[in-house]
Amino acid sequence: MLNWPKKRNWGWYATLMRTPWFCVKLLRFKPGGELSLQRHKHRTEIWWFIKGWGVREPQTFEWCAFPFQIWKIKPNTWHTFMAFSGEPVYALELQYGKKVTEDDIERK
C-alpha cells in the first residue's frame, strides 16, 4: 500500500504500509530541512537512517544521525530533527502502539 509522497516544509514522506497499530514510512529530509518540535501520546517511533547526516537536537548538536543508526523515540518524548546541508537525509520510520494515526501529534 504505497501512497504518493506527502510534501512538507522539511521534505516529504511516503507511507509504505499502515494498520491501526503499525505504520512504515520513508522520510526524505531536504538539505537543511528541520522537523518541528513534537511528541506523540500513543505511539513509539523507530527511525532507521539510510543516507545522509543530521541531528536530533539542532541547538546543541546532540544525537547525531548517520547511515545505519537507529533511534527509538518513546511516547511523550519531545523530538525534532534537522538534516545537515549538502545532501538529503533518508530514513525509514516504524510507528507502533495503541493508536497509530496522523492526528496523534502535539507540536511546540
Secondary structure, DSSP 4 states (H G I P E B T S, - for coil): -PPPPEEETTEEEEEEEEETTEEEEEEEEPTT-EEEEEE-SSEEEEEEEEE--EEEETTTTEEEE-TT-EEEE-TT--EEEEEPTTS-EEEEEEEEES---TT--EE-
